[in-house]
Amino acid sequence: MHTNLQDRSIKTILTIAIAVVSISFTLFITIILYHEFSNTIKENATVSTREIVRQVNANLSYYINDIVTVAGYARELAKQTDQYSTKEIEGKLKAILASRQDIVSLILFDMEGNRLFGTSQTPIRESQKIVAQQWFTRAIGGEGNFYFTGPHVQQLFPSQYPWVITYSQQISYTKPGGELEQGLLLIDMNFSAVSELCQSAKLGTTGYVYFIDNNGKIVYHPLQQLINSNIFKEDLDAVNDHIFGTFTSTFDGRERLTIIDTVNNCRWRIVGVAFMDELMRGLNQFTTLMILLVLVCIIITIFLARLVSSWISRPIRQLEKLMISVENGDLSVPPPVKGNKEVAALSLSFAKMIQRIRQLMDDIVKSQEMKRKFELDALQAKINPHFLYNTLDSVVWMAEQGDTEGVIKMITSLAKLFRISISKGHDIITLEEELEHVRNYLIIQQTRYRGKFEFSIDLPADMLDLPTIKLIVQPIVENAIYHGIKYLQELGHIDIKVFRRKPGAIVIEVKDNGVGMDENTLLHILKCSANHLPDGSGIGVKNVHQRVQLYYGSDFGLEISSELDEGTLVNIIIPENSPIHTIKVEKK
């Protein structure tokens, strides 16, 4: 693809680029609009369906309250048996049934299952069979509480088996002698009222509402006959997994929206089912319109992109030629390219960039030369002939004195010193290795200058493996010995401590109690040449300072404070998270 684009003209490339960006933006906006519109339609359909289900629920609650009211009237009559005869009470109850199509029967039983009064004179079954039925047993012991028993075949009468819903409640009634006794009130209802409520709910073209009891079994379903014939099956598993609320699922190849609500005053749940393909019909028209608009936008975009690319490409071709000449090594300042404002500004920026590149190349050359000089100085400082001579002379003297332990200690420290100093040619070592190098150097010097000084090194365990450029602490320690401790009459102290000053900065502190230095020397110590330092002290303080800044930048380096006859404090500041720290450090 990249090769094919290179073979094409700038005009064609610009046309493709503008067209791709514009068309992508158009498609992006179209997708967002489609998504938002789709969500809006779905949300509106969900809200509408939920409101319909809630209305059906409200109507059903009203109907159940009506049944509860009828039961309350029957309870009051049961307490007035001393005022009305059984025939009068039954007449009042039959008047209620005459005005309603949904109540099948209303009967009061005593606790042994014997009928006390009711709306039907048809003989009923034996009392033992009455008290064994579910609607009777579940109401016993719960005086004041009423229960709805889901659809079942009522077996009150030997020759009648109606399919009913039963309301049952334990109540008190007055016996002929005026005593209160416990009985059980029964109201059987058919499905006419419930059926009317469900049929009044319109959930799309084929949506419907049905009821289930607390056991997840269907109380009423508009397609009950098809369900009984196994022609239709309801998705009760998904409904039972969601006790309450709204969810979508796919059943029998159709995506459906299901809304579940709880019916007040009974343990039923109302379930509304609407099919998404019916609810989202408006989306299809919107989709067709959006496709037509997108096609028109694409055609217009390609036409405009061609015009714009023709206007832009002419001055860009001239600028392209200048870039090719620079690519071939011609870094002379190019002449300005005439054209539109943006291209002219680009031409000017390109000319400034060429000048900056030339300046940076010169700076890089100078920087590399300086770096090589410092590396050469550091290499020369790895083995100080004078220091090596004095160390070996001390070894010979100890050997003549028979100090075998001292000889071993000196030779071991000298070997470790050189091994870390060479460090397999690596410029980056760990803080542990850098301070180990200093420790060996101090051990050698401590042996040479017996009783002259003592030292301590404090490096936290979590900083052992942090990397640093090598040979930056030993020159400072060497300076402290030769220019501070050496001239003391009392015991000298050199304390080296590593700590974090702030996030991202590490401080290597070298503190001595030597003779110190005056203010003038302190002011110029980082500016003088390393060759002017007394006794050829390593690569010198200035050299260390410049090496640290060369590697890490001007924000890092050495900080020195000193007072005459008090001592000197040198802080070597290096970064903890510098890019150089990402270099893999090899443990020696």
C-alpha positions as CSV (number, residue, x, y, z in Angstrom):
1,M,0.0,0.0,0.0
2,H,2.8,2.4,0.9
3,T,4.6,1.7,-2.4
4,N,1.4,2.2,-4.4
5,L,0.8,5.6,-2.7
6,Q,4.4,6.7,-3.5
7,D,3.8,6.0,-7.2
8,R,0.8,8.3,-7.2
9,S,0.7,12.0,-7.5
10,I,0.3,14.4,-4.6
11,K,-3.0,15.4,-5.9
12,T,-4.3,11.8,-5.9
13,I,-2.9,11.2,-2.4
14,L,-4.5,14.4,-1.0
15,T,-7.8,13.4,-2.7
16,I,-7.7,10.0,-1.1
17,A,-6.7,11.4,2.3
18,I,-9.4,14.1,2.4
19,A,-12.0,11.7,1.1
20,V,-11.0,9.0,3.6
21,V,-11.0,11.4,6.6
22,S,-14.3,13.0,5.5
23,I,-16.1,9.8,4.8
24,S,-14.8,8.2,8.0
25,F,-16.0,11.2,10.0
26,T,-19.4,11.0,8.2
27,L,-19.7,7.3,8.9
28,F,-18.6,7.9,12.5
29,I,-21.3,10.5,13.0
30,T,-23.8,8.3,11.2
31,I,-23.0,5.4,13.4
32,I,-23.4,7.6,16.5
33,L,-26.7,9.0,15.3
34,Y,-27.9,5.5,14.5
35,H,-26.9,4.2,17.8
36,E,-28.5,7.1,19.7
37,F,-31.7,6.9,17.7
38,S,-31.8,3.1,18.1
39,N,-31.3,3.5,21.9
40,T,-34.0,6.2,22.0
41,I,-36.5,4.0,20.2
42,K,-35.7,1.1,22.4
43,E,-35.9,3.2,25.5
44,N,-39.2,4.7,24.5
45,A,-40.6,1.3,23.6
46,T,-39.4,0.0,26.9
47,V,-41.0,2.9,28.8
48,S,-44.3,2.6,26.9
49,T,-44.4,-1.2,27.5
50,R,-43.6,-0.8,31.1
51,E,-46.4,1.8,31.5
52,I,-48.9,-0.6,29.9
53,V,-47.9,-3.4,32.2
54,R,-48.1,-1.1,35.2
55,Q,-51.6,0.0,34.1
56,V,-52.7,-3.7,33.9
57,N,-51.1,-4.2,37.3
58,A,-53.0,-1.3,38.7
59,N,-56.3,-2.6,37.3
60,L,-55.6,-6.0,38.6
61,S,-54.8,-4.6,42.0
62,Y,-58.1,-2.7,41.9
63,Y,-59.9,-5.9,41.1
64,I,-58.2,-7.8,43.9
65,N,-59.1,-5.0,46.3
66,D,-62.7,-5.3,45.1
67,I,-62.6,-9.0,45.9
68,V,-61.2,-8.2,49.4
69,T,-64.1,-5.7,49.8
70,V,-66.6,-8.5,49.0
71,A,-64.8,-10.7,51.5
72,G,-65.0,-7.9,54.1
73,Y,-68.8,-7.7,53.6
74,A,-69.1,-11.4,54.0
75,R,-67.1,-11.3,57.2
76,E,-69.4,-8.6,58.6
77,L,-72.5,-10.8,57.8
78,A,-70.8,-13.8,59.5
79,K,-70.7,-11.8,62.7
80,Q,-74.4,-10.9,62.4
81,T,-75.9,-14.4,62.4
82,D,-77.6,-13.5,65.6
83,Q,-79.4,-10.7,63.8
84,Y,-80.1,-12.3,60.4
85,S,-81.2,-15.8,59.6
86,T,-79.1,-18.0,57.4
87,K,-81.5,-17.5,54.5
88,E,-81.3,-13.7,54.8
89,I,-77.5,-13.8,54.8
90,E,-77.4,-16.2,51.8
91,G,-79.9,-13.8,50.0
92,K,-77.5,-10.9,50.5
93,L,-74.6,-12.9,49.2
94,K,-76.5,-14.1,46.2
95,A,-77.4,-10.5,45.4
96,I,-73.7,-9.8,45.1
97,L,-73.2,-12.8,42.8
98,A,-76.1,-11.6,40.6
99,S,-74.3,-8.4,39.9
100,R,-71.0,-10.0,39.0
101,Q,-69.9,-12.4,36.3
102,D,-66.5,-13.3,37.8
103,I,-67.5,-14.8,41.2
104,V,-68.5,-18.5,41.0
105,S,-69.3,-19.2,44.6
106,L,-69.0,-17.7,48.1
107,I,-69.2,-20.2,51.1
108,L,-68.4,-20.0,54.8
109,F,-67.2,-23.3,56.4
110,D,-66.5,-24.1,60.1
111,M,-63.1,-25.4,61.0
112,E,-64.3,-29.1,60.5
113,G,-65.2,-28.4,56.8
114,N,-68.9,-28.2,57.3
115,R,-70.8,-25.5,55.3
116,L,-72.5,-22.8,57.4
117,F,-74.0,-20.8,54.6
118,G,-73.2,-19.9,51.0
119,T,-74.5,-18.9,47.6
120,S,-75.0,-22.4,46.2
121,Q,-77.4,-25.0,47.5
122,T,-75.8,-27.8,45.6
123,P,-74.6,-30.6,48.0
124,I,-70.9,-30.4,48.7
125,R,-68.4,-33.2,49.3
126,E,-67.7,-34.7,52.7
127,S,-66.0,-32.4,55.3
128,Q,-62.9,-34.6,55.3
129,K,-62.2,-33.9,51.7
130,I,-62.9,-30.2,52.1
131,V,-60.4,-29.7,54.9
132,A,-57.7,-31.5,52.9
133,Q,-57.8,-29.1,50.0
134,Q,-54.9,-26.6,49.6
135,W,-57.0,-23.5,49.8
136,F,-58.4,-24.7,53.2
137,T,-55.1,-25.8,54.8
138,R,-53.1,-22.8,53.9
139,A,-55.6,-20.4,55.5
140,I,-55.8,-22.2,58.8
141,G,-53.9,-20.4,61.6
142,G,-53.7,-17.1,59.8
143,E,-56.7,-15.2,61.0
144,G,-56.9,-11.9,59.3
145,N,-54.6,-13.0,56.5
146,F,-56.1,-13.9,53.1
147,Y,-54.7,-16.2,50.5
148,F,-55.1,-16.6,46.7
149,T,-54.7,-20.1,45.5
150,G,-53.7,-20.2,41.8
151,P,-55.8,-21.8,39.1
152,H,-57.1,-25.2,40.0
153,V,-60.0,-27.5,39.5
154,Q,-62.4,-26.8,42.4
155,Q,-63.8,-30.0,44.0
156,L,-66.5,-28.7,46.2
157,F,-69.4,-30.3,44.4
158,P,-69.4,-34.0,43.3
159,S,-70.7,-33.2,39.8
160,Q,-69.0,-29.8,39.1
161,Y,-65.3,-29.2,38.4
162,P,-64.9,-25.6,37.5
163,W,-61.5,-24.1,36.8
164,V,-61.2,-21.3,39.4
165,I,-59.0,-19.0,41.4
166,T,-59.8,-19.3,45.2
167,Y,-59.7,-16.6,47.8
168,S,-59.6,-18.1,51.3
169,Q,-59.4,-16.5,54.8
170,Q,-59.9,-17.6,58.4
171,I,-62.6,-15.4,60.0
172,S,-64.7,-15.2,63.1
173,Y,-68.5,-15.8,63.0
174,T,-71.2,-15.6,65.6
175,K,-72.9,-18.9,66.6
176,P,-76.7,-18.9,67.3
177,G,-75.9,-18.6,71.0
178,G,-74.0,-15.4,70.5
179,E,-70.5,-17.0,70.9
180,L,-67.7,-16.2,68.4
181,E,-66.2,-19.2,66.6
182,Q,-63.6,-19.6,63.9
183,G,-64.5,-20.4,60.4
184,L,-63.1,-20.3,56.9
185,L,-64.4,-18.0,54.1
186,L,-64.1,-19.2,50.4
187,I,-64.6,-17.1,47.3
188,D,-64.2,-18.9,43.9
189,M,-63.6,-16.7,40.9
190,N,-63.4,-17.5,37.2
191,F,-61.0,-15.9,34.7
192,S,-63.4,-13.5,33.0
193,A,-62.1,-10.3,34.8
194,V,-58.4,-11.4,34.5
195,S,-58.9,-12.2,30.8
196,E,-60.4,-8.8,30.1
197,L,-57.5,-7.1,31.8
198,C,-54.9,-9.0,29.8
199,Q,-56.7,-8.5,26.4
200,S,-56.9,-4.8,27.0
201,A,-53.1,-4.5,27.0
202,K,-51.7,-4.0,23.5
203,L,-48.0,-4.7,23.4
204,G,-47.3,-4.3,19.7
205,T,-49.1,-6.6,17.3
206,T,-48.4,-10.0,18.9
207,G,-47.3,-9.0,22.4
208,Y,-49.3,-10.1,25.4
209,V,-49.6,-10.1,29.3
210,Y,-49.9,-13.1,31.6
211,F,-49.7,-13.8,35.3
212,I,-47.6,-16.3,37.3
213,D,-47.8,-17.3,41.0
214,N,-45.1,-17.3,43.6
215,N,-44.0,-20.8,42.5
216,G,-43.4,-19.6,38.9
217,K,-46.5,-21.4,37.6
218,I,-48.9,-19.7,35.1
219,V,-52.0,-18.3,36.7
220,Y,-53.5,-17.0,33.5
221,H,-52.1,-16.8,29.9
222,P,-54.0,-15.5,26.9
223,L,-52.6,-18.5,24.9
224,Q,-53.4,-21.0,27.7
225,Q,-55.2,-23.5,25.3
226,L,-52.1,-23.6,23.0
227,I,-49.9,-24.1,26.0
228,N,-52.1,-27.0,27.3
229,S,-51.9,-28.5,23.8
230,N,-48.1,-28.2,23.7
231,I,-48.4,-26.1,20.6
232,F,-46.9,-23.0,22.3
233,K,-44.4,-22.9,25.1
234,E,-43.7,-19.9,27.4
235,D,-40.1,-18.9,28.4
236,L,-40.7,-19.4,32.1
237,D,-37.1,-20.2,32.9
238,A,-35.9,-16.7,31.9
239,V,-38.8,-15.1,33.8
240,N,-38.0,-17.1,37.0
241,D,-34.4,-16.0,36.8
242,H,-35.6,-12.3,37.0
243,I,-37.9,-11.8,39.9
244,F,-38.6,-8.2,39.1
245,G,-37.6,-5.7,36.4
246,T,-36.9,-5.5,32.6
247,F,-34.8,-7.7,30.4
248,T,-34.4,-8.8,26.8
249,S,-33.9,-12.4,25.6
250,T,-34.3,-14.5,22.5
251,F,-36.8,-17.2,22.5
252,D,-38.0,-19.3,19.5
253,G,-35.9,-17.2,17.2
254,R,-37.4,-13.8,18.2
255,E,-35.9,-11.2,20.5
256,R,-38.4,-10.2,23.1
257,L,-38.6,-7.5,25.7
258,T,-40.0,-8.9,29.0
259,I,-41.2,-6.7,31.9
260,I,-42.0,-8.2,35.3
261,D,-43.9,-6.5,38.0
262,T,-45.4,-7.6,41.4
263,V,-49.1,-7.6,42.0
264,N,-50.2,-5.9,45.2
265,N,-52.2,-7.9,47.9
266,C,-51.2,-11.3,46.5
267,R,-48.1,-13.2,45.6
268,W,-48.6,-13.0,41.9
269,R,-46.4,-11.4,39.3
270,I,-47.5,-9.8,36.0
271,V,-45.3,-10.5,33.0
272,G,-45.5,-8.3,29.8
273,V,-43.9,-9.7,26.6
274,A,-43.3,-7.4,23.6
275,F,-41.3,-8.4,20.5
276,M,-38.4,-6.2,19.5
277,D,-38.9,-6.5,15.7
278,E,-42.4,-4.9,16.2
279,L,-41.1,-2.2,18.6
280,M,-38.2,-1.2,16.4
281,R,-40.1,-0.9,13.1
282,G,-39.5,2.9,13.0
283,L,-35.8,2.2,13.0
284,N,-36.0,0.6,9.5
285,Q,-37.3,3.8,7.9
286,F,-34.6,5.8,9.7
287,T,-31.9,3.4,8.5
288,T,-33.0,3.7,4.8
289,L,-32.9,7.5,5.1
290,M,-29.5,7.5,6.7
291,I,-28.0,5.3,4.0
292,L,-29.3,7.7,1.2
293,L,-27.8,10.7,3.1
294,V,-24.5,9.0,3.6
295,L,-24.2,8.1,-0.2
296,V,-24.9,11.7,-1.1
297,C,-22.4,13.0,1.4
298,I,-19.7,10.6,0.0
299,I,-20.2,11.7,-3.6
300,I,-20.0,15.4,-2.6
301,T,-16.9,14.7,-0.4
302,I,-15.0,13.0,-3.2
303,F,-15.8,15.9,-5.6
304,L,-14.7,18.6,-3.1
305,A,-11.6,16.6,-2.1
306,R,-10.5,16.6,-5.7
307,L,-10.8,20.4,-6.0
308,V,-9.0,21.0,-2.8
309,S,-6.1,18.7,-3.6
310,S,-5.6,20.4,-6.9
311,W,-5.2,23.7,-5.2
312,I,-2.9,22.5,-2.5
313,S,-0.7,20.2,-4.5
314,R,1.1,22.8,-6.7
315,P,3.2,24.5,-4.0
316,I,3.7,21.2,-2.1
317,R,5.4,19.7,-5.2
318,Q,8.0,22.5,-5.0
319,L,8.5,22.0,-1.3
320,E,8.9,18.2,-2.0
321,K,11.8,18.9,-4.4
322,L,13.5,21.0,-1.7
323,M,13.1,18.1,0.8
324,I,14.5,15.6,-1.7
325,S,17.6,17.9,-2.1
326,V,18.0,18.0,1.7
327,E,17.6,14.2,1.9
328,N,20.5,14.0,-0.6
329,G,22.7,15.9,1.8
330,D,22.2,19.5,0.7
331,L,21.8,21.4,4.0
332,S,22.1,24.9,2.5
333,V,19.2,27.1,3.4
334,P,16.5,26.6,0.7
335,P,14.7,29.5,-1.0
336,P,11.2,30.2,0.2
337,V,8.3,28.5,-1.7
338,K,5.5,30.8,-2.8
339,G,2.0,29.5,-2.3
340,N,-0.9,29.7,0.1
341,K,-0.3,30.9,3.7
342,E,0.0,27.4,5.2
343,V,2.5,26.2,2.6
344,A,4.5,29.4,2.9
345,A,4.6,29.0,6.7
346,L,5.7,25.4,6.2
347,S,8.4,26.5,3.8
348,L,9.7,29.0,6.4
349,S,9.6,26.4,9.1
350,F,11.5,24.0,6.9
351,A,14.2,26.5,6.4
352,K,14.5,27.1,10.1
353,M,14.5,23.4,10.7
354,I,17.5,23.0,8.3
355,Q,19.4,25.7,10.3
356,R,18.5,24.1,13.6
357,I,19.7,20.7,12.2
358,R,23.0,22.2,11.2
359,Q,23.4,23.8,14.6
360,L,22.5,20.5,16.4
361,M,24.9,18.6,14.3
362,D,27.7,21.0,15.3
363,D,26.7,20.7,19.0
364,I,26.7,16.9,18.8
365,V,30.2,16.9,17.3
366,K,31.4,19.1,20.1
367,S,29.6,17.1,22.7
368,Q,31.0,13.8,21.5
369,E,34.5,15.3,21.5
370,M,34.0,16.5,25.1
371,K,32.6,13.1,26.1
372,R,35.5,11.3,24.5
373,K,37.9,13.6,26.4
374,F,36.2,12.9,29.7
375,E,36.2,9.1,29.0
376,L,39.9,9.3,28.2
377,D,40.5,11.1,31.5
378,A,38.4,8.6,33.4
379,L,40.3,5.7,31.7
380,Q,43.6,7.3,32.7
381,A,42.4,7.7,36.2
382,K,41.5,4.0,36.6
383,I,45.1,3.2,37.4
384,N,47.1,5.9,39.1
385,P,50.8,4.8,38.9
386,H,51.7,6.8,41.9
387,F,48.9,5.3,44.0
388,L,49.8,1.8,42.7
389,Y,53.4,2.3,43.5
390,N,52.7,3.5,47.1
391,T,50.2,0.6,47.6
392,L,52.7,-2.1,46.4
393,D,55.4,-0.5,48.5
394,S,53.2,-0.8,51.5
395,V,52.5,-4.5,50.7
396,V,56.3,-5.1,50.5
397,W,56.8,-3.4,53.8
398,M,54.1,-5.5,55.5
399,A,55.5,-8.7,53.9
400,E,58.9,-7.9,55.4
401,Q,57.2,-7.4,58.8
402,G,55.5,-10.7,58.5
403,D,52.0,-9.2,58.5
404,T,50.5,-11.9,56.3
405,E,46.9,-10.8,57.2
406,G,47.6,-7.2,56.2
407,V,49.2,-8.3,52.9
408,I,46.2,-10.4,52.0
409,K,43.8,-7.6,52.9
410,M,45.8,-5.1,50.8
411,I,46.1,-7.3,47.8
412,T,42.4,-8.4,47.9
413,S,41.2,-4.8,48.2
414,L,43.6,-3.8,45.3
415,A,42.2,-6.6,43.1
416,K,38.6,-5.6,43.8
417,L,39.5,-2.0,43.2
418,F,40.9,-2.7,39.8
419,R,38.1,-5.2,38.9
420,I,35.4,-2.7,39.6
421,S,37.4,0.1,38.0
422,I,37.7,-1.8,34.7
423,S,34.1,-3.3,35.0
424,K,34.3,-5.1,31.7
425,G,34.3,-1.8,29.8
426,H,30.9,-0.8,31.1
427,D,30.3,2.9,32.0
428,I,27.2,2.1,34.0
429,I,27.5,0.1,37.3
430,T,25.3,-0.2,40.4
431,L,25.5,2.0,43.4
432,E,26.5,-1.1,45.3
433,E,29.5,-1.6,43.0
434,E,30.5,2.1,43.0
435,L,30.6,2.2,46.8
436,E,32.3,-1.2,47.0
437,H,35.0,0.4,44.8
438,V,35.3,3.3,47.2
439,R,35.3,0.9,50.2
440,N,38.3,-1.0,48.8
441,Y,40.1,2.3,48.1
442,L,39.5,3.4,51.6
443,I,40.7,0.1,53.0
444,I,44.0,0.5,51.1
445,Q,44.4,4.1,52.2
446,Q,43.5,3.2,55.8
447,T,46.2,0.6,55.8
448,R,48.7,3.0,54.4
449,Y,47.8,5.7,56.8
450,R,47.4,3.7,59.9
451,G,45.4,5.4,62.6
452,K,44.9,8.4,60.4
453,F,41.2,8.1,59.7
454,E,38.2,5.9,59.9
455,F,35.2,5.7,57.5
456,S,31.6,4.6,57.3
457,I,29.3,3.8,54.2
458,D,25.5,3.8,54.5
459,L,23.7,2.5,51.4
460,P,20.0,1.5,51.9
461,A,19.1,-2.0,50.7
462,D,16.4,-0.8,48.3
463,M,19.0,1.3,46.5
464,L,21.7,-1.3,46.0
465,D,20.8,-2.0,42.4
466,L,20.2,1.5,41.2
467,P,22.6,2.4,38.3
468,T,25.1,5.2,38.1
469,I,28.1,6.2,36.0
470,K,31.2,4.8,37.6
471,L,34.2,6.5,39.3
472,I,32.3,9.5,40.6
473,V,32.7,8.9,44.4
474,Q,36.4,7.8,44.6
475,P,37.8,11.1,43.3
476,I,35.8,12.9,45.9
477,V,37.1,10.6,48.7
478,E,40.6,10.9,47.3
479,N,40.3,14.7,47.5
480,A,39.1,14.4,51.1
481,I,42.1,12.3,52.1
482,Y,44.9,14.3,50.4
483,H,43.5,17.8,50.9
484,G,41.6,17.4,54.2
485,I,42.4,14.4,56.4
486,K,46.1,14.2,55.6
487,Y,46.8,17.5,57.4
488,L,44.8,16.7,60.6
489,Q,46.4,16.1,64.0
490,E,43.5,14.2,65.4
491,L,41.6,11.2,64.0
492,G,39.8,11.9,60.7
493,H,36.3,10.8,59.7
494,I,34.9,10.1,56.3
495,D,31.2,9.4,56.2
496,I,29.5,8.3,52.9
497,K,25.7,8.1,52.9
498,V,23.1,7.6,50.1
499,F,19.6,8.9,50.3
500,R,16.7,10.3,48.3
501,R,16.4,14.0,48.5
502,K,13.1,14.2,46.6
503,P,11.2,11.9,44.2
504,G,13.5,11.2,41.3
505,A,16.8,12.5,42.8
506,I,19.5,10.5,44.6
507,V,22.2,12.1,46.7
508,I,25.6,10.5,47.5
509,E,26.9,12.5,50.4
510,V,30.6,12.5,51.2
511,K,31.4,14.2,54.5
512,D,34.8,14.6,56.2
513,N,36.2,16.5,59.2
514,G,39.3,17.7,57.4
515,V,40.9,21.1,57.3
516,G,38.2,22.3,54.9
517,M,38.7,25.2,52.4
518,D,38.3,28.9,52.2
519,E,35.4,30.7,50.5
520,N,37.5,31.6,47.4
521,T,38.7,28.1,46.8
522,L,35.1,26.8,47.3
523,L,33.8,29.4,44.8
524,H,36.2,28.3,42.0
525,I,36.7,24.6,42.6
526,L,34.1,23.5,40.1
527,K,35.4,25.9,37.5
528,C,39.2,25.2,37.7
529,S,41.0,22.6,35.5
530,A,41.5,19.2,37.0
531,N,45.2,19.6,36.2
532,H,45.5,22.5,38.8
533,L,44.3,20.4,41.7
534,P,47.0,19.5,44.2
535,D,48.6,16.1,44.2
536,G,46.8,15.0,41.0
537,S,43.7,14.0,43.0
538,G,42.1,11.5,40.6
539,I,40.1,12.9,37.8
540,G,39.4,15.9,40.0
541,V,36.2,17.5,41.4
542,K,35.5,19.4,38.2
543,N,35.9,16.4,36.1
544,V,33.3,14.5,38.2
545,H,30.9,17.4,38.0
546,Q,31.2,17.7,34.3
547,R,30.8,13.9,33.7
548,V,27.6,13.8,35.8
549,Q,26.1,16.8,33.9
550,L,27.2,15.3,30.5
551,Y,25.3,12.1,31.3
552,Y,22.3,13.4,33.2
553,G,21.9,17.1,32.3
554,S,22.5,20.5,34.0
555,D,20.0,19.8,36.8
556,F,22.4,17.3,38.4
557,G,26.0,17.4,39.4
558,L,28.0,18.4,42.6
559,E,27.1,20.6,45.5
560,I,30.0,21.5,47.8
561,S,30.0,23.3,51.2
562,S,33.0,23.7,53.4
563,E,34.4,25.7,56.3
564,L,38.0,26.0,57.4
565,D,39.0,23.7,60.3
566,E,35.5,22.2,60.2
567,G,35.4,19.9,57.2
568,T,33.8,19.5,53.8
569,L,30.5,18.2,52.6
570,V,30.1,17.1,48.9
571,N,26.7,16.0,47.5
572,I,26.8,14.1,44.3
573,I,23.2,14.4,42.8
574,I,22.1,11.9,40.2
575,P,18.6,11.1,38.9
576,E,16.8,8.0,39.9
577,N,14.5,7.8,36.9
578,S,16.7,9.1,34.1
579,P,16.5,7.4,30.7
580,I,20.1,6.3,31.3
581,H,18.8,4.2,34.2
582,T,16.8,2.0,31.7
583,I,20.1,0.5,30.6
584,K,20.6,-3.0,31.8
585,V,23.2,-3.0,34.6
586,E,25.4,-6.1,34.7
587,K,26.3,-7.3,38.2
588,K,30.0,-7.8,38.6
